[in-house]
Amino acid sequence: MARSRQLGLRPDEKDNMNLKRIAQLEGRTEQDILRDSLRMYVRSADEQKEFFYMILFLFTNSAQKTLTRIAWAIFGYLLTNSLILVLIIK
């Protein structure tokens, strides 16, 4: 059996009127409207968080690739200059 508890939320008059209006319009209880609204809010927050982490991952992955390319370029530059220096010394 589902456990429930009262949160003691006190909507202001405008929110209360809107809640009653929507409940009447949709033929549902105010509690159902609030429950669905909370679920939609949580789903939206989760999707935003997932989107943020996806963008962060792409940025991090892209930055990592860029840093790797820079490191290889520096290594290639140093290696080339070292070889030239060795050839000059010999």
C-alpha positions in Angstrom: 0.0 0.0 0.0 1.3 3.4 -0.9 2.3 5.6 2.0 1.1 9.2 2.0 1.7 12.3 4.0 0.3 15.7 4.1 2.8 18.4 3.1 0.8 21.4 4.4 1.1 23.4 1.1 -0.8 26.6 1.1 -1.4 27.9 -2.4 -2.3 31.5 -2.7 -5.8 32.5 -3.8 -4.9 32.8 -7.5 -3.2 29.4 -7.6 -6.1 27.8 -5.7 -8.6 29.3 -8.2 -6.6 28.1 -11.2 -6.3 24.6 -9.6 -10.1 24.4 -9.1 -10.7 25.7 -12.6 -8.4 23.1 -14.3 -9.8 20.3 -12.1 -13.4 21.2 -13.2 -12.3 21.6 -16.8 -10.6 18.2 -17.0 -13.1 16.4 -14.7 -10.3 15.4 -12.3 -9.6 16.0 -8.6 -7.3 18.8 -7.5 -5.1 16.2 -5.9 -4.7 14.4 -9.3 -3.9 17.8 -11.0 -1.2 18.5 -8.3 0.3 15.0 -8.5 0.5 15.2 -12.3 2.0 18.7 -12.2 4.6 17.6 -9.8 5.5 14.6 -12.0 5.7 16.8 -15.0 8.0 19.3 -13.1 10.2 16.4 -12.0 10.4 15.0 -15.5 11.3 18.4 -16.9 14.0 19.0 -14.3 15.4 15.5 -15.0 15.5 16.2 -18.7 17.2 19.6 -18.2 19.8 17.9 -16.0 20.3 15.2 -18.6 20.7 17.8 -21.3 23.2 19.8 -19.2 25.3 16.7 -18.6 25.1 15.8 -22.3 26.4 19.2 -23.3 29.0 19.1 -20.6 30.2 15.7 -21.8 30.3 16.9 -25.4 32.3 20.0 -24.4 34.6 18.0 -22.2 35.1 15.4 -24.9 35.7 18.1 -27.5 38.1 19.9 -25.2 39.9 16.7 -24.5 40.3 16.0 -28.2 41.6 19.5 -28.8 44.1 19.2 -26.0 45.3 15.9 -27.4 45.8 17.4 -30.8 47.7 20.3 -29.3 49.9 17.9 -27.3 50.6 15.9 -30.4 51.4 19.0 -32.3 53.8 20.2 -29.6 55.4 16.7 -29.4 55.8 16.6 -33.2 57.3 20.1 -33.2 59.8 19.1 -30.4 60.6 15.8 -32.1 61.2 17.6 -35.4 63.4 20.2 -33.9 65.3 17.6 -31.9 66.0 15.6 -35.1 67.1 18.7 -36.9 69.3 19.6 -33.9 70.8 16.1 -33.9 71.5 16.2 -37.6 73.2 19.6 -37.2 75.4 18.4 -34.4 76.5 15.3 -36.2 
